[in-house]
Amino acid sequence: MQCMKLNRLEILGFKSFPKKTLFDFDSGIVAIVGPNGCGKTNILDALEWVLGEQNPYKLRGEKMEDFIFKGSKSHKPLNFAEVTVVIENDGVLPISYQEVAITRRFYRSGESEYFINRAGVRLKDVVNLFLNTGLKAEAYSIFRSEMIETILSSNSKTRRRLFEEAAEIAKYKNSKKIAFDKLELTNSDLLRVNDILEEVESQWRSLKRQVRRAKGYYELKKEIRDKRILLANLDFTGFTKELSRISGELESFEKRREELLDALESIESHFQEKEAQIKEIDDRISQLKEEENETQRKKTRVTEQIIVIEERKKNILAQKEYHESENNLLEDKTPKILELLKDIKEEKNRILKEIEEKEIKNKELRKRRASLEEEYVSKKEKFENALREKRGVEENITTLQKKQISQAADSKNIEELRLSLTSELDELKDENHKICTEIAQFKDKIAQKKGEEKGLKKKLEKERAVYNSIEKRKKEKETELAQLVERKNILRNEVNFLTNFRKDKEGYNELVQYLNKKFSLFILADILDISPDRREPLLGVMENFIQTVILSEHIKLEQIIDLIEQKNMRAGIFLGFIDKPSLEIPPDERIEGSLAQFIKVKKEGKLKERILSFFSQYLLCKTIEDAIELQKEYNQYTFVTKKGDVLSNGILFSGKGSHKELLGLNEKIKRNAQEMETTRNLIRTKEKEKDEIIKEEKIIAKRLEQLSTDFSAVVVTLKENEISYEKKLFEKTMNEKRIKKVQKETEEISRGLTELRNTTLVNERLFREESNVFSSIEQTTLSKESSFKDVEEQLRSLRNEENKSEILQTRLKGDMRAKEETLKSKEQELENINSKKKINTERIKSFEEEMHTMEEKEKIHKEERSAIIGELKNIETTLNEIYGRKKEKEREIEQFKEEVREITEKEKNIYEHISKINLERVKVETEKNSIAEKIREEYGIDLETFKEETTLSSGERLKEELEILEERMRRFGPVNLMAGEDLERVEKRKEELITQKTDLGEAQKDLLKTIEHIDVVAKEKFLATFNGVKENFKTIFKKLFVTGECDLLLSEGDPLEAEIIIVAKPKHKKLERLVSLSTGERTLIAIALLFSFYLIKPSPICVLDEIDAPLDDANVERFISLLQEFKKKSQLLVITHNKLTMEAADYLYGITMTEPNVSTIASVRIS
């Protein structure tokens, strides 16, 4: 029974199909024919393309854009190509649709789209849909003519791929590849872990040395810490005593300051009382002042006017007097200027003579200075040379002292390192002895575990053989059960579909469904059941009555007819209210009976009688010839043949309609329900048998699991012992290497220590020699320094005398220039005097006239002012009395202020002294706290509670010891202070790596077992398929060649990789190579092999592209007989040019090309 069928192929814009082209396919052989180059193979390409082919070269193109229609004279180029394949699904495809449409669309822009039943999906979804169905682009369901040479070639990968596709081992090969990839990664990881483990061992050794070095560093650091604490305590004690002295002094000054502040407070209270009395006097003065101010303002206005007049008079008088006096002065000044000019000239001559004398003296002083400077430079150079020599010796002594300290520190460090290496050497020897003992123990354990492993392995293999036998029986039952479940699901789906189909009235047109619902009219097909043995002939008649309803009453007829006209649709109405007599069956042996005999009507009464009466006019006969003859004799009857042809009134109706499913639905549902129940019973029986096998399997599996657990435990223990053994061997080797290295280092350190001691003795001798030299040089330097300073003092005195002489000479020259300037000035002044006298005489006359006018105005204003002055005198007398009282009070206040100033000055002096003492105390406290805080932060010790006493002499010794220790610390070199933590981390890492190595070893074994298991399963499936194909190949070869020999062989080696050899010797041929055969014979061999695959794993749809081209007529007939045999199992689509193949086809499609690049269908479905 066929489970999947190709219903339809729709092509639009793909290659040579510019318009939407539909190909409807049915069961059997469908042949596609046409001239070369018309586009037949494009149909095959379209089918492969829609199934997901991604390689354009396989579809005869270079890129995907080549598949889009490029245009012709009458058609424009398209922007996309689209292909849809419609497949009838009967449960094979994993999708809940009975009809599945897969669409692929590709645009010129490069975008690609896939659809399943118009829903957008991915390429992966399309590929997964056809997995294990035999229908996909790279399977043998699509066979092209060029594949013949590929399959028969001497080394064909395609041939092996077809075998693997039939055996379904591609997934095993993929699993094996994944396992090999994992194994390669595991091996790589194992090598990497070994390398890392060796590196970690090296780190571990190094860190152990660093830990010992860090320990020495901490001890040295502790010693330095103790010395620093003792020195800090010495300073801390000194600062504490100093603070005690300062506190006593500060306390006495604070007491004196408080006494002064108390006296100041008493004076302040008396002072405030006097100020209150002065305030009252000030208020009275303010009142009188206000009155005085008002009178004064009046006086001021009058006085201002008088003042203006007086000022103007004064101004006039002054100007007059000024000009008169100026004239008198000018007269007196002229003879004086003339006499001054004479004196200036005499002074100028005197200064010139004095300048010449000073010049002569300066020259003598410069000569003496030059002589002394030469002597100064000579003695200074000698002194500096002696000083440099002294400094050189001092530097040598300092360098030797530093070397002594450095060598002492180096000696101490080297001695500690030697002791550390000696200790490490002893530890390594002890550890090596322990490791040798453990190695011997592990050897014994490994030998014991290998014996246990061997015994358990034999038991395990025996139990596995039994388990595999049961597993095989179980799989057979599961396969049978799966087939039955699949058949049950198919039947259930079909029953549900038919039930829903009947319920929803699907298949009937809209009008029939509406009449059934609106008027509750029965549908004729729904109430009829057809006898199964007469189904085919009755279908031809009943096709005409599918869209027919039954009207039992005449009343509704007109209403229904009006409705039919409105709907503009067609439907049949069986008038169930009209009586029609039943016709008798004519007595003729060619007539097998009327249709009424083979129809069951579900309704009773008159309706059933009228329906049976109606179908009594349809008579059943065997052939169309009988029907024609009987029609001539019995014209009132309609005759139906066994094939379903209907002859009525000279008109022949042939073929089957599209609504045959609507007839006999109830019978089909009932039949499927019975078959489904039978299948359920079979499933229950098979499940019981399977449960029995599972119980037996569980018992064996439990024993097998226990053995596997024991075996795994032994293997794990053995592996652990082997790893531990290897680890101990590795540790022994590393220890021996380290022992040699440590011994060598110890010898080198001893030699270095001896050399260092010899160098120290040499340095001490040099230090003593340099100290003696330094004493001698120091005396010489003091003598030269004294001589140099005497000369320096003489030179300084001479320079001072020379500077004074030069300053005096410069001053005389300045005086000379000043006299010359004065002379010029006085001559100019004499000329100006004569001019001024003339101007002044003219101004004096104008001033006398203005003076007379001002004196008259002044007399009037003075009388007014005298009255105002009388008032002011009265106010002034009162104010003078009040001011007297105020002055007395202010004198008393001044006495208080003087006392306050004296006391304040004393308090200020005391406060300043207290501030100085406080500053000194803060400084001492800061230094003391700084030392305490530093020691607390660095060492966590409180000096306040520190009890150890340190004297001044021991403090000097501590400083020297601390200097040596710090030099040792500086020369200690880099120290890894985190070595302890690093060692713990590395030890942990070491253990982890050993665990990883063990796990990787186990994973390596598991992967090898997995690969072995995959190989076994894949070999079994491949060999089973190979043997099946081999037998089928021999059978089909005999059908195609009648006589001859053929075989399929595997070369030596792994069957999964071995070459598949085709042996074929047709009748009377002694050729050993396939390449020597004719093209027709090679084609027949390829066809035989192809159909051998179909027998092992049938493909529901097979497409063959011109593979019959090389065959002659006799071989084509054999090929056709194969097609006829296989069309019962598969739907065959053949592209051919051979007429015999065309004749054998059930359906033909003719393809032609009416214009270049445009394919069209010339004929459709010629049956």
Secondary structure, DSSP 8 states (H G I E B T S, - for coil): ---EEEEEEEEESBTTB-S-EEEE--SSEEEEE--TTSSHHHHHHHHHHHTT---GGGGT-SSGGGGB----SSS---SEEEEEEEEEESS-SSSS-SEEEEEEEEETTS-EEEEETTEEE-HHHHHHHTTTSS-STTSTTEEETTHHHHHHSTT-HHHHHHHHHHHT-HHHHHHHHHHHHHHHHHHHHHHHHHHHHHHHHHHHHHHHHHHHHHHHHHHHHHHHHHHHHHHHHHHHHHHHHHHHHHHHHHHHHHHHHHHHHHHHHHHHHHHHHHHHHHHHHHHHHHHHHHHHHHHHHHHHHHHHHHHHHHHHHHHHHHHHHHHHHHHHHHHHHHHHHHHHHHHHHHHHHHHHHHHHHHHHHHHHHHHHHHHHHHHHHHHHHHHHHHHHHHHHHHHHHHHHHHHHHHHHHHHHHHHHHHHHHHHHHHHHHHHHHHHHHHHHHHHHHHHHHHHHHHHHHHHHHHHHHHHHHHHHHHHHHHHHHHHHHHHHHHHHHHHHHHHHHHHTTTTS-HHHHHHHHHS--EEGGGGEEE-GGGHHHHHHHHGGGTTEEEE--STTHHHHHHHHHHHT---EEEETTS--------S-TT--EEGGGGEEESS-SHHHHHHHHHHTTEEE-SSHHHHHHHHHH-TTSEEE-TT--EEETTEEE-S--TTGGGTTHHHHHHHHHHHHHHHHHHHHHHHHHHHHHHHHHHHHHHHHHHHHHHHHHHHHHHHHHHHHHHHHHHHHHHHHHHHHHHHHHHHHHHHHHHHHHHHHHHHHHHHHHHHHHHHHHHHHHHHHHHHHHHHHHHHHHHHHHHHHHHHHHHHHHHHHHHHHHHHHHHHHHHHHHHHHHHHHHHHHHHHHHHHHHHHHHHHHHHHHHHHHHHHHHHHHHHHHHHHHHHHHHHHHHHHHHHHHHHHHHHHHHHHHHHHHHHHHHHHHHHHHHHHHHHHHHHH---TTS------HHHHHHHHHHHHHHHHHHHTT----TTHHHHHHHHHHHHHHHHHHHHHHHHHHHHHHHHHHHHHHHHHHHHHHHHHHHHHHHHHHHHHHHSSEEEEEEE-SS-TTTS-EEEEEEETT-----GGGS-HHHHHHHHHHHHHHHHHHS--SEEEEESTTTT--HHHHHHHHHHHHHHTTTSEEEEE---HHHHHH-SEEEEEEEEETTEEEEEEEEE-
